[in-house]
Amino acid sequence: MPNAVEFRQISKRFGKVLANDAVSFAIARGSIHGIIGENGAGKSTLMSILYGYYQADTGEILINDEVQTIRNSHAAIGLGIGMVHQHFMLVEDMTVLDNIMLGMEGGFRLRSQRVHIAAELAQLCADYGLAIKLDARINTLSVGEQQRVEILKQLYRNANILILDEPTAVLTPQEAEALFGILRLFKQQGKTVILITHKLPEILAITDEVTVMRAGGVVAALQTAQTNQEDLAFKMVGRSVATELPRQALSAGANVLQVQGLSLQNAQGVHLLSDLNFTVQAGEILAIAGVSGNGQSELLEILAGMRNQPGDKISGKVQIHETSLSFAKKDPRLAAKLRKLGVAHVPEDRLRDGVIKDFPVWENILLGQQSEQIYLDKKKCVALSDALLQQFEVRPLDSHLRLSQLSGGNQQKIVLAREIAARPTLMLVGQPTRGVDIGTIQRIHTELLALRDAGVAILLVSAELEEIRALADRILVMSGGRMTGELNIADYDTTRIGLLMGGLHK
């Protein structure tokens, strides 16, 4: 089989950081090829070079066995390369048709072009089983439907090499399986798919070959049929990674968090949360499953004292230990008061809500505690930071580095270390392993289970069903701001949870 893509001795350096180190491997035409590796392994940099975002310092890229210079994304598209990003590149207030036409209008007479393009798109939808309404606005579509729009956009641009970055991160199991069906059809049509994902079961289920990267280089290139999850995990991180962590039997205590009739209506009158009722006990992990954007973020913001949007109407009762929260008027110090009640918070978006990326690591470790001291002893603060970096295996171990100089997985470890160091009694955890590698996932899961066994009440929000299965004692499912079902972990069923995530009520 001829090669669709071949990398020859690709190297790329950013200052002192060698992101890609003489990377060489080939991707067969008409195959589904997986690329895996830890955070900072160089996967994204390599794909950015292939798509024209970056230029390699040394080496060359061959497309269909011919050396090509890819100076920008326009050149990549001209070579038949398309990319579906993890965060979709769509204009939410525009229709599907208008989003696909952007940059491909073909002239000033848009009315006639719209008719012609709509006919082409309808044929592509029929050929690939993409059920999409071309006149629908993007903001009315589910996440899975938006992803199909991105794929349709690449098909319309005649992409024969399709790069997908963490494509199932925000999909239900049913949507993920539908996506795999589309990718298999791509392969049948002779197209090439490059799949970047941290989910090793998906690699084993869908790919023909897999390339493993570590520290900027290639450490293995394998036929997928000749490997397994344990082997891939070992090659990724250079050590054995347990797929099942030991768990003590549940020994729940008193109610730490009680939520009754919690509802949220925004300034436009939209009900973002409707009549939520649940409790979290000491020594228990209660997980909330659901596709992102169904009210989980707003729930965490309220419970962490961070929801402060003009025009919001919050109703219902929230009690933490013996303290009832009041939403009658906004309290700018509510988050600080909650920390004194023993509430810790790992936010869903660490860069927006959890850290200040231009601050050094030690100052980020201090966030949330700085108001307790009038005069900060820098030497002691750095020593505390150093100890936490050592404990949580943060790399590089340098408290003076700017946080932005660390990989996403190491940034997440710092947020987790800071919140655990506060010795909470209630832990609010949002998407703790989003975008981090399998080694870091194991470390984070180990810490959360240790907290649970020490008697901490944990409310976990995750879009990863395998993460929920590994950690939860009970599962609540949310869709459209409502609770659609509840299961004990003994009743875990992927299909049932997926249907509940899609809006099928109990």
C-alpha positions in Angstrom: 0.0 0.0 0.0 1.5 3.4 -0.9 1.8 6.0 1.8 -0.6 8.9 2.2 1.8 10.7 4.6 5.5 10.1 5.5 7.5 12.1 8.1 11.3 12.0 7.6 13.5 13.2 10.4 11.1 16.0 11.5 12.5 18.2 14.3 11.0 21.3 15.8 12.3 23.3 18.7 10.6 26.1 20.8 13.4 27.9 22.6 15.0 25.3 24.9 12.2 22.8 24.4 12.7 20.1 21.7 9.1 19.3 20.8 9.9 16.9 17.9 13.2 15.0 17.7 13.9 13.5 14.3 10.4 12.0 13.9 10.1 9.4 11.1 7.2 7.2 10.3 4.7 6.6 7.5 0.9 6.4 7.3 -0.5 4.0 4.7 -3.1 5.3 2.3 -6.7 4.1 3.0 -5.9 3.3 6.6 -7.0 4.5 10.1 -3.7 5.4 11.9 -3.6 6.2 15.6 -1.0 8.5 17.3 -0.7 8.3 21.0 1.6 9.6 23.7 1.8 11.5 27.0 1.1 15.2 27.3 4.1 16.9 25.8 5.1 13.9 23.7 5.0 16.0 20.5 1.8 14.7 18.9 0.1 18.1 18.5 3.2 19.8 17.3 3.7 17.2 14.6 0.1 17.5 13.4 0.4 21.3 13.4 3.4 20.9 11.1 1.4 18.6 8.8 -1.5 21.1 8.7 0.8 24.1 8.1 0.5 25.9 11.4 4.2 25.4 12.1 7.2 24.9 9.9 9.7 22.1 10.8 13.3 23.2 11.6 14.6 20.1 9.8 13.2 17.2 7.9 10.6 16.7 5.2 7.0 15.6 4.7 5.9 13.4 1.8 2.2 13.4 0.7 1.3 10.5 -1.6 5.0 9.8 -1.9 6.0 13.3 -3.1 8.0 15.8 -1.0 5.8 18.8 -0.2 6.4 22.2 1.5 3.3 23.0 3.6 3.7 26.7 4.4 0.2 27.3 5.8 -3.2 25.6 6.3 -4.4 26.8 2.9 -1.5 24.8 1.3 -2.5 21.8 3.4 -6.1 22.0 2.3 -4.9 22.2 -1.3 -3.1 18.9 -0.7 -6.2 17.3 0.5 -5.4 17.5 4.2 -8.3 18.3 6.6 -8.3 18.7 10.4 -11.2 18.4 12.9 -10.1 20.1 16.0 -11.1 19.1 19.5 -12.7 22.5 19.9 -14.8 23.0 16.8 -14.1 25.9 14.4 -17.8 26.9 13.8 -19.7 30.2 14.0 -22.5 29.4 16.3 -25.1 32.0 15.1 -24.7 30.9 11.5 -26.3 27.9 9.7 -24.6 24.7 8.7 -24.6 25.7 5.1 -23.1 29.1 5.8 -20.4 27.6 8.0 -19.3 25.2 5.3 -19.4 28.0 2.6 -17.1 30.3 4.6 -13.9 30.8 2.6 -15.3 28.6 -0.2 -18.0 31.0 -1.6 -16.7 30.8 -5.1 -17.7 34.3 -6.2 -20.0 37.2 -5.4 -23.2 35.6 -6.6 -24.0 33.9 -3.3 -27.6 33.0 -4.0 -26.8 30.7 -7.0 -23.7 29.4 -5.1 -25.8 28.4 -2.1 -28.1 26.3 -4.3 -25.2 24.6 -6.0 -23.3 24.0 -2.7 -26.4 22.8 -0.9 -26.9 20.2 -3.6 -23.3 19.0 -3.3 -23.6 18.8 0.5 -26.9 16.9 0.3 -25.2 14.3 -1.9 -22.2 14.0 0.5 -24.6 13.6 3.5 -26.3 10.7 1.6 -23.0 9.1 0.6 -21.6 9.1 4.2 -24.7 8.8 6.3 -24.3 12.3 7.8 -27.8 13.2 8.9 -27.5 17.0 9.0 -30.0 19.8 8.3 -28.2 22.4 6.3 -30.5 25.2 7.4 -30.1 24.5 11.1 -28.1 27.0 13.2 -25.0 25.6 14.8 -26.1 26.7 18.3 -29.2 24.4 18.0 -27.2 21.3 17.3 -25.9 18.7 19.7 -22.1 18.3 20.1 -22.2 15.1 18.0 -24.1 16.9 15.2 -21.6 19.8 15.3 -18.8 17.3 14.9 -20.6 15.9 11.8 -20.7 19.4 10.4 -16.9 19.7 10.8 -16.5 16.4 9.0 -18.9 17.5 6.2 -16.9 20.7 5.9 -13.7 18.7 5.3 -15.4 16.4 2.8 -16.6 19.4 0.8 -13.0 20.6 0.7 -12.0 17.3 -0.8 -10.0 16.1 2.2 -8.4 12.7 1.5 -6.3 12.8 4.7 -8.4 13.6 7.8 -6.8 14.5 11.1 -9.1 14.1 14.2 -7.9 15.5 17.6 -9.6 13.8 20.6 -12.8 13.4 18.5 -14.9 11.5 21.2 -14.0 13.8 24.2 -17.5 15.2 24.3 -19.6 12.5 22.7 -22.1 10.0 24.2 -21.2 6.3 23.6 -23.8 6.1 20.8 -22.4 9.3 19.1 -18.9 7.8 19.4 -20.0 4.6 17.7 -21.7 6.5 15.0 -18.5 8.5 14.4 -16.5 5.2 14.1 -19.0 4.1 11.5 -18.3 7.2 9.5 -14.5 6.7 9.8 -14.8 3.1 8.6 -16.7 4.3 5.6 -13.9 6.9 5.0 -11.5 4.0 4.9 -13.6 2.0 2.5 -13.6 5.1 0.2 -9.8 5.0 0.1 -9.4 8.0 2.4 -6.8 8.2 5.3 -7.7 9.0 8.9 -5.2 10.1 11.5 -6.6 9.7 15.0 -5.1 11.4 18.0 -6.6 10.2 21.3 -5.8 9.3 24.9 -8.4 6.5 24.9 -6.6 3.3 24.3 -9.7 1.2 23.9 -10.7 3.4 20.9 -7.2 2.9 19.4 -7.7 -0.9 19.6 -11.2 -0.7 18.3 -10.8 1.5 15.2 -7.2 1.8 14.0 -5.1 -0.4 11.7 -1.7 0.9 12.9 -0.6 3.0 15.9 2.5 5.2 16.4 3.6 5.8 20.0 5.5 9.0 20.8 7.4 9.9 23.9 9.6 12.9 24.7 9.3 14.2 21.2 10.3 11.0 19.4 8.8 7.8 18.1 9.3 4.8 20.5 7.1 2.3 18.6 5.2 1.8 15.4 2.8 -1.2 15.6 0.1 -3.1 13.8 -2.8 -2.6 16.1 -3.9 -6.2 15.9 -0.5 -7.2 17.4 -0.7 -5.1 20.6 -3.0 -4.6 23.6 -3.9 -1.8 26.0 -1.3 -2.8 28.6 1.5 -2.9 26.0 0.5 0.5 24.6 0.3 2.1 28.0 3.8 0.8 28.9 5.3 2.2 25.7 3.6 5.6 26.2 4.9 6.2 29.8 7.9 3.8 30.1 6.4 1.9 33.0 3.5 -0.3 33.8 0.2 1.4 34.3 -2.6 -0.3 36.2 -5.9 -0.4 34.4 -7.9 -1.2 37.6 -7.0 0.7 40.8 -7.7 -0.9 44.2 -10.8 0.4 46.0 -11.9 0.0 49.6 -15.5 -0.9 50.2 -17.9 2.1 50.5 -18.2 3.3 54.1 -20.2 6.5 53.7 -20.9 8.8 56.6 -23.1 11.8 57.3 -24.4 14.1 54.5 -21.9 16.7 53.6 -23.7 18.3 50.7 -27.5 18.5 50.3 -29.2 20.0 47.3 -32.9 20.4 47.1 -34.9 21.9 44.2 -31.9 23.8 42.8 -32.8 25.7 39.7 -31.1 28.4 37.6 -32.6 30.7 35.1 -30.4 33.1 33.2 -31.1 36.7 32.1 -32.8 35.6 28.9 -35.2 33.4 30.8 -33.6 30.1 29.8 -33.7 27.4 32.5 -30.1 26.1 32.7 -30.9 23.9 35.8 -34.2 22.6 36.8 -35.2 21.1 40.1 -32.0 19.2 41.0 -32.1 17.0 44.1 -29.2 15.0 45.5 -26.9 14.4 48.5 -23.2 13.6 48.8 -22.0 11.8 51.9 -18.6 11.7 53.6 -16.4 9.0 52.1 -18.4 8.8 48.9 -17.8 9.8 45.3 -21.0 10.9 43.5 -20.4 11.2 39.8 -22.5 13.3 37.4 -22.4 11.9 33.9 -23.5 13.9 30.8 -22.3 15.4 27.6 -20.7 18.8 28.3 -23.1 21.7 28.1 -26.0 20.2 29.9 -25.9 22.1 33.1 -22.9 20.5 34.8 -20.7 23.6 34.6 -23.4 25.8 36.0 -24.0 23.4 38.9 -20.3 23.4 39.9 -20.2 27.2 39.6 -23.1 27.6 42.0 -21.7 25.1 44.5 -18.2 26.7 44.4 -19.7 30.2 44.9 -18.5 31.3 41.4 -21.8 31.8 39.6 -22.2 35.6 39.3 -23.9 36.3 36.0 -26.1 39.5 35.8 -29.8 38.6 35.7 -29.4 35.0 37.0 -32.2 33.7 39.2 -31.1 30.9 41.5 -33.7 29.1 43.6 -33.7 26.0 45.8 -31.7 25.0 48.9 -28.0 24.1 49.2 -26.6 23.0 52.6 -22.9 22.2 53.3 -22.5 20.5 56.7 -24.9 22.6 58.8 -24.6 25.8 56.8 -27.3 26.8 54.3 -26.3 28.9 51.4 -28.4 32.0 50.5 -28.9 33.1 46.9 -31.2 36.0 47.7 -28.4 38.4 46.8 -25.0 38.1 45.3 -22.1 37.7 47.8 -18.7 38.4 46.2 -17.0 36.6 49.1 -19.0 33.4 48.8 -16.2 31.4 47.3 -13.8 32.4 50.1 -16.5 31.5 52.7 -17.0 28.1 51.1 -13.3 27.4 51.4 -13.4 28.1 55.1 -16.3 25.5 55.2 -13.9 22.9 53.8 -14.9 23.1 50.1 -12.2 22.6 47.5 -12.7 23.0 43.8 -10.9 21.6 40.7 -12.6 23.6 37.9 -13.5 22.2 34.5 -11.4 24.8 32.7 -8.2 25.1 34.6 -6.7 27.9 32.5 -9.8 30.1 32.8 -10.8 29.4 36.4 -8.0 27.5 38.2 -4.7 29.1 37.5 -2.9 32.3 36.3 -0.7 30.9 33.5 1.7 33.9 33.6 2.4 33.5 37.3 5.1 31.2 38.6 4.2 27.8 39.9 4.6 28.7 43.5 2.2 31.6 43.3 -0.4 29.4 41.7 0.0 26.9 44.5 -0.7 29.8 46.9 -4.0 30.8 45.2 -6.9 30.6 47.6 -4.7 30.9 50.7 -3.1 34.2 50.1 -5.8 36.2 52.1 -4.9 34.2 55.3 -1.5 35.9 55.5 -0.8 39.7 55.5 3.0 39.2 55.0 3.9 36.3 52.7 7.2 34.5 53.4 8.3 33.7 49.9 10.9 31.2 51.0 8.3 29.2 52.9 5.8 29.4 50.0 8.4 28.1 47.6 9.3 25.3 50.0 5.7 24.3 50.2 5.4 24.4 46.5 8.5 22.3 46.0 7.2 19.6 48.4 3.9 19.4 46.5 5.6 19.2 43.1 7.7 16.3 44.5 4.6 14.6 46.0 2.5 14.8 42.8 5.4 14.0 40.5 5.2 17.3 38.6 7.7 17.7 35.8 9.8 19.8 35.6 10.3 20.2 39.3 10.8 23.9 39.4 8.5 26.2 41.4 9.9 29.3 39.7 8.8 28.4 36.2 5.8 30.2 34.7 2.8 27.9 34.7 2.4 28.3 31.0 5.8 26.5 30.5 4.3 23.3 31.8 2.3 20.7 29.9 -1.5 20.5 30.4 -1.2 17.3 32.5 1.3 18.9 34.8 -0.8 22.0 35.2 -3.7 19.8 36.2 -1.5 18.1 38.8 -0.7 21.5 40.3 -4.4 22.4 40.6 -5.2 19.1 42.2 -2.2 19.3 44.6 -3.2 22.8 45.7 -6.8 21.8 46.5 -5.8 18.6 48.3 -3.3 20.4 50.4 -6.2 22.6 51.7 -7.5 19.4 53.5 -11.1 19.7 52.3 -14.1 17.9 53.6 -16.0 18.4 50.3 -14.2 18.2 46.9 -15.9 19.6 43.8 -14.1 18.1 40.8 -14.8 19.0 37.2 -13.4 17.0 34.3 -10.2 16.1 36.2 -8.5 14.2 33.4 -9.7 16.1 30.3 -6.8 16.2 27.8 -4.2 14.4 30.0 -2.3 11.2 29.3 -2.8 7.8 30.8 0.0 8.1 33.4 -1.4 11.3 34.7 -4.9 9.9 34.7 -3.7 7.0 37.0 -2.1 9.5 39.4 -5.2 11.7 39.6 -7.5 8.7 40.1 -5.2 7.4 42.9 -5.4 10.8 44.7 -9.2 11.0 44.4 -9.7 7.5 45.7 -7.3 8.2 48.6 -9.4 11.3 49.5 -12.6 9.2 49.4 -11.1 6.5 51.6 -10.1 9.3 54.1 -13.7 10.4 54.4 -13.9 13.3 52.0 -17.1 13.8 50.1 -16.5 14.1 46.4 -18.8 15.5 43.7 -17.3 14.5 40.4 -18.4 15.8 37.0 -17.0 13.9 34.0 -17.8 13.3 30.4 -15.6 10.1 30.5 -17.7 7.1 31.3 -14.6 4.9 32.0 -13.5 7.5 34.5 -16.9 7.4 36.2 -16.8 3.6 36.3 -13.4 3.6 37.9 -14.2 6.2 40.6 -17.9 6.5 41.4 -20.0 4.9 44.1 -23.2 6.4 42.7 -24.0 8.0 39.3 -26.4 10.8 38.4 -27.0 11.5 34.7 -27.8 15.0 33.5 -29.3 16.2 30.2 -30.8 19.6 29.4 -30.2 20.8 33.0 -32.2 18.0 34.5 -31.4 14.8 36.3 -32.5 12.0 33.9 -31.5 9.0 36.0 -29.6 7.6 39.0 -27.6 4.3 39.2 -25.4 2.6 41.8 -22.0 1.6 40.5 -23.1 -2.1 40.7 -25.7 -1.3 38.0 -23.3 0.4 35.7 -24.4 0.0 32.0 -22.8 2.0 29.2 -25.8 1.8 26.9 -28.3 2.8 29.6 -26.1 5.7 30.7 -25.6 6.8 27.1 -29.4 6.9 26.5 -29.9 8.9 29.7 -27.1 11.3 28.6 -29.0 11.7 25.3 -32.2 12.9 27.1 -34.1 9.6 27.6 -35.6 10.0 31.1 -35.7 7.2 33.7 
